[in-house]
Amino acid sequence: MSQRRAGHVNRCTNCRINHYFCVCSELSTFSIQTNVSLIVHVSELKLTSNTAQFVEKNLPDRAEIFIRGRMNDTFVADPILARSGRALFLFPDENSVELNAEFVSQNPGPYHLIVPDGSWTQAKRVKKREERFDSVPTVRLPAGIVGEYKLRKAPQPEWVSTYEAVAYALGILESKACEEHMMKFFRKWVQATLNSRSGNFSLSENLPKK
């Protein structure tokens, strides 16, 4: 059996990487006050490169995934809007306001971060198609953040993955410690996935430390 095929057969059901590079031991929860609602397009569910799954795994008490785009299934925004906290829609559209210390000072929490997930085109459609989100203010990350997600090519360097967007947003809304906690896992997951995809199982020095 080829290494590539072996990597598929021996994949961890939780982190979805070959068991040789499994990063599940690196997953640890972090306590926050912000509720996080991830609106995930159904096409993302089958992709091992999807990052929203790890937001939920790192923040199981606060993060929840809501699926949209299923055939013959109408997406309903009510369960999302019913969650507690000052609702903020995270997406860098033309009407978005920058998340920063001044914003937090003028708009105190606790918060409810609503995050569309999927391709950039899919994510952009969410608020435009769902009228219930019209009253939710849109926010964006500060300029200068460069994505570290090497598993997909972003249209622009500053367009980060869903996981990174949540991590950096919580770094502002919650604490820098939360951001660092999430990004530490993210970097290990990205590297482990790249190692697994390379098919070179001799890269033991890059394995996460158990």
N, C-alpha and C positions, 0 to 999 in steps of 0.2 A: 504494500500500500504506500502511495506517495505521501510525503510529509504534509502536502496541502490537503489531501483527502483525510489524513489522520487528524489534522487540526480541526476539520469539520466534525468528524465523528466523535472526537474526545473533547468537545466543547463543554465548558461549565454551563449549566442551565441558569445560573444566577447572573454572572458577569458576562457570559456568552463569549468568553475567550477560551482557547485551548487550555486544558487543565495545567499544562506545563507553565503557562504564564498567568494563571488565575490570580486575580487581585482582590478576591473576596475578603481575605484577611486584612486588607487595608481599609475596608469599609467600616466606618464608625459614625455613630449619630452625633448630632450637635443640637443643643437645645436653643430654640429661638421663639420669639413671640409672633413673628410674621407668618401668616398663612400664605402658602404658595399654591396657585392653581395653574397647572400646565395643560394647555389645550393642544393635544397631540393629534396630528393628522393620521388617519388609519394606515396610510402607506408607510409610516415610520415604524410601525410596530414590529415589522419583520426585519428591520435593519439593525445589525449588531453595532453600527456606528452611531445610533441614536443616543443622545446624551440626556434626554429628559428622564429616562429610566433611573439614572444615577442620582438625579436630584431627589427623586422619591425615596431611593434607598438610603441616602445620606440624611434626609430630613423626614423620616417616616411619620413623625407626629404632626407635621405641619404641611408637607407637600402631598398633593393629590393630582392624579392624572385624569383628565376628561378627554374622551375620544370624539373626534369629529370626522366627517367624510365617509362614514359607513354607508353602503348602498342601502337604499330604502329605510334609512334611519335619520330622522330629523334631529339635528343638534339643538339642545335646549340649554340656554344660558342660566336659567333660574337657579339650579343647584350651586353654580359657581357664585352668583351674586348674593346668595343666601349666607355665604361664609362671612365670618366676622372680620373686622378690621377696615381701615381706610383703604378703599379699593384704588389700585394704580395699575394701569395697563402698560406693560413694558414693551415698547417697540419704537424705533427711531423714525417716526413719520414726521410730516411737515408741521404738525401741531404739538409735538412733544416738548416737554419741559425737562431740563437737565436735572438729574438727581445729584444733589450735593448737600453740604452741611447747611447751607442757607435754606434749601427746600425742606429739609428735615425740621429745622427750627420753626419755619412758618407753617408746616403741616405735620404736627406731631402724630405719632402712631398710637397704638399698634396698627400695623398695615396688613393689607391683603394684596399680594403681588400676583397679577394675572399675566401669564406668559404664553403667547402663541408659539407652537413648535411645528417644524416641518421645513420645507424649502422656503427660501425667502419670499417667493411668490405666494405660497400657501399661507405663510404667516401674515403677510400683508393683507390678505383677503379677510381675515377673521373679523377684525373690528368693522370693516366696511360692510360685511354681510350680516353681522349680528347687531340689530338696532338696540338691543338691550345694553350694549356696551357703550352707546353714544354718550351717556352721562359720566362714564368713567374717565378721568383725566389720563392722558398718555404721557409716559415719562421715558427718558432715554439715559443711557450711561454717559458719563463725562467723556470729552474728547481725549484722545491719546492712548486709549487702551488698545493693545494689539493682541489679537487672538493667538492662542497656542494650540488650537485644534488642528492637527495635521492629518486627520483622517478624511476630510473633505476640503475642497477648495472653495473659499468664500469669495463672493464677487468683489468685495473690498476688504483690505487688511483689517479695518476697524470693525468689520462685521463679525462678531464672535458667535460661538455656538450657544445653544440654549443654556447649557450647564454653566458656561463661563458668565453669561449675562446674569443669571440668577446669583451666582457667587459674588460678582462685583456689585450687584444691586444690594445684596444683603450686607456687603461690606460697608455700605453707606447707611442703610436703614437699620441695621442691627449692630454689627461690630466688625472691626478689621480681623478679629480672631476667627469669626465665622467664615469670612472670605478665604483666609489662609488655610483653614481646615479643609474647605471644599476644594481649593485649588491644589493642595498637596495630593489628595487622592486623584484628581483629574490628570495631573501630570504623569502619575504612575500608571493610570489606566491607558492613557494615550501611548506611552512608551511600550507597555506590555502588548497592546494591540498591534503596534507597528512591528514589534519583534515576532509576534505570532504570524502576521501576514508575510513576513520575509521568508518564513519557512526554515530559518536558520536556528535550530534548537541548541546551538552551541553558545547562545548569547546569555549564558547563565549569570554573568556579572550584572545584567540589567534587570534581573528578576527582582520583584519587590521583596524586601526582607520580611520573613515570617516572624 
